[in-house]
Amino acid sequence: YQDKVIFLSVDAGTYTGLGTRDQARQLLHDLGIRYPAAYAVDSSPVRLYGIQSMPTTVFVTPKGEVWKTFSGMMVEDQLRRELERLVAGAT
């Protein structure tokens, strides 16, 4: 999906009771995550995206609109299917 999709991780663990920033850094390292990661500075991402569980995947259109939100862990096939729909312009 190069040049079609950007992956970004935002750790909100501090605001959901799921760990510290140091623990998040270690988890990213342990999982071999290489895409950009940011840390929420307040609880606004939790409210803005209606995060009810972790992980939560938020798909955002090129116009910056939330297209779909998925709560819980996604397996590769699910992620690929949703990305295909998003890239194809599904609504």
C-alpha atoms as a printed R data frame, in Angstrom:
   type eleno elety resid chain resno       x       y      z
1  ATOM     1    CA   TYR     A     1   0.000   0.000  0.000
2  ATOM     2    CA   GLN     A     2   3.019   2.257 -0.407
3  ATOM     3    CA   ASP     A     3   1.975   5.760 -1.477
4  ATOM     4    CA   LYS     A     4  -1.678   4.849 -0.765
5  ATOM     5    CA   VAL     A     5  -1.826   4.333  2.990
6  ATOM     6    CA   ILE     A     6  -0.058   5.857  5.967
7  ATOM     7    CA   PHE     A     7   0.124   3.921  9.229
8  ATOM     8    CA   LEU     A     8   0.425   5.875 12.460
9  ATOM     9    CA   SER     A     9   0.199   4.614 15.999
10 ATOM    10    CA   VAL     A    10  -1.050   6.823 18.811
11 ATOM    11    CA   ASP     A    11  -0.540   5.525 22.325
12 ATOM    12    CA   ALA     A    12  -3.358   6.537 24.637
13 ATOM    13    CA   GLY     A    13  -2.507   3.963 27.302
14 ATOM    14    CA   THR     A    14  -1.890   6.589 29.938
15 ATOM    15    CA   TYR     A    15  -5.527   7.734 29.534
16 ATOM    16    CA   THR     A    16  -7.089   4.276 29.334
17 ATOM    17    CA   GLY     A    17  -5.243   2.695 32.260
18 ATOM    18    CA   LEU     A    18  -3.215   0.453 29.963
19 ATOM    19    CA   GLY     A    19   0.310   1.499 30.730
20 ATOM    20    CA   THR     A    20   2.930   4.180 30.611
21 ATOM    21    CA   ARG     A    21   4.781   5.723 27.686
22 ATOM    22    CA   ASP     A    22   7.859   3.698 28.578
23 ATOM    23    CA   GLN     A    23   5.802   0.507 28.440
24 ATOM    24    CA   ALA     A    24   4.383   1.582 25.075
25 ATOM    25    CA   ARG     A    25   7.883   2.218 23.716
26 ATOM    26    CA   GLN     A    26   8.966  -1.221 24.877
27 ATOM    27    CA   LEU     A    27   5.912  -2.862 23.299
28 ATOM    28    CA   LEU     A    28   6.562  -1.149 19.958
29 ATOM    29    CA   HIS     A    29  10.163  -2.325 20.133
30 ATOM    30    CA   ASP     A    30   9.182  -5.879 21.089
31 ATOM    31    CA   LEU     A    31   6.653  -6.073 18.242
32 ATOM    32    CA   GLY     A    32   9.081  -4.631 15.704
33 ATOM    33    CA   ILE     A    33   6.755  -1.759 14.811
34 ATOM    34    CA   ARG     A    34   8.516   0.515 12.355
35 ATOM    35    CA   TYR     A    35   5.808   2.977 11.392
36 ATOM    36    CA   PRO     A    36   5.537   6.359 13.178
37 ATOM    37    CA   ALA     A    37   4.242   6.344 16.729
38 ATOM    38    CA   ALA     A    38   2.948   9.280 18.742
39 ATOM    39    CA   TYR     A    39   1.795   9.690 22.317
40 ATOM    40    CA   ALA     A    40  -1.457  11.344 23.304
41 ATOM    41    CA   VAL     A    41  -0.817  14.424 25.430
42 ATOM    42    CA   ASP     A    42  -4.344  14.312 26.840
43 ATOM    43    CA   SER     A    43  -7.440  12.147 26.631
44 ATOM    44    CA   SER     A    44  -8.892  13.882 23.548
45 ATOM    45    CA   PRO     A    45  -8.070  11.011 21.099
46 ATOM    46    CA   VAL     A    46 -10.010   8.628 23.338
47 ATOM    47    CA   ARG     A    47 -13.053  10.914 23.204
48 ATOM    48    CA   LEU     A    48 -12.642  12.066 19.593
49 ATOM    49    CA   TYR     A    49 -12.444   8.558 18.143
50 ATOM    50    CA   GLY     A    50 -14.735   6.878 20.670
51 ATOM    51    CA   ILE     A    51 -12.062   4.440 21.792
52 ATOM    52    CA   GLN     A    52 -13.657   1.787 23.972
53 ATOM    53    CA   SER     A    53 -10.988  -0.914 23.835
54 ATOM    54    CA   MET     A    54  -7.383  -1.361 22.870
55 ATOM    55    CA   PRO     A    55  -6.242  -1.740 20.262
56 ATOM    56    CA   THR     A    56  -8.572   0.404 18.175
57 ATOM    57    CA   THR     A    57  -7.956   0.932 14.475
58 ATOM    58    CA   VAL     A    58  -9.273   4.137 12.940
59 ATOM    59    CA   PHE     A    59  -9.392   4.377  9.163
60 ATOM    60    CA   VAL     A    60  -9.227   7.972  7.919
61 ATOM    61    CA   THR     A    61  -9.903   9.115  4.345
62 ATOM    62    CA   PRO     A    62  -7.532  11.408  2.442
63 ATOM    63    CA   LYS     A    63  -9.964  14.219  3.323
64 ATOM    64    CA   GLY     A    64  -9.357  13.570  7.028
65 ATOM    65    CA   GLU     A    65 -12.777  12.031  7.676
66 ATOM    66    CA   VAL     A    66 -13.173   8.952  9.846
67 ATOM    67    CA   TRP     A    67 -14.311   6.210  7.466
68 ATOM    68    CA   LYS     A    68 -14.485   3.291  9.889
69 ATOM    69    CA   THR     A    69 -13.408   2.355 13.403
70 ATOM    70    CA   PHE     A    70 -12.580  -1.184 14.471
71 ATOM    71    CA   SER     A    71 -12.291  -2.092 18.160
72 ATOM    72    CA   GLY     A    72 -10.067  -4.992 19.105
73 ATOM    73    CA   MET     A    73  -7.289  -6.836 17.391
74 ATOM    74    CA   MET     A    74  -7.375  -7.146 13.602
75 ATOM    75    CA   VAL     A    75  -5.803 -10.072 11.796
76 ATOM    76    CA   GLU     A    76  -3.907  -9.437  8.576
77 ATOM    77    CA   ASP     A    77  -6.731 -10.585  6.282
78 ATOM    78    CA   GLN     A    78  -9.191  -8.214  7.961
79 ATOM    79    CA   LEU     A    79  -6.784  -5.303  7.699
80 ATOM    80    CA   ARG     A    80  -6.053  -5.988  4.024
81 ATOM    81    CA   ARG     A    81  -9.775  -6.261  3.205
82 ATOM    82    CA   GLU     A    82 -10.567  -2.936  4.901
83 ATOM    83    CA   LEU     A    83  -7.596  -1.211  3.284
84 ATOM    84    CA   GLU     A    84  -8.693  -2.443 -0.148
85 ATOM    85    CA   ARG     A    85 -12.157  -0.990  0.456
86 ATOM    86    CA   LEU     A    86 -10.764   2.291  1.711
87 ATOM    87    CA   VAL     A    87  -8.287   2.653 -1.162
88 ATOM    88    CA   ALA     A    88 -11.066   1.812 -3.630
89 ATOM    89    CA   GLY     A    89 -13.123   4.672 -2.172
90 ATOM    90    CA   ALA     A    90 -15.775   2.613 -0.391
91 ATOM    91    CA   THR     A    91 -18.111   4.366  1.991
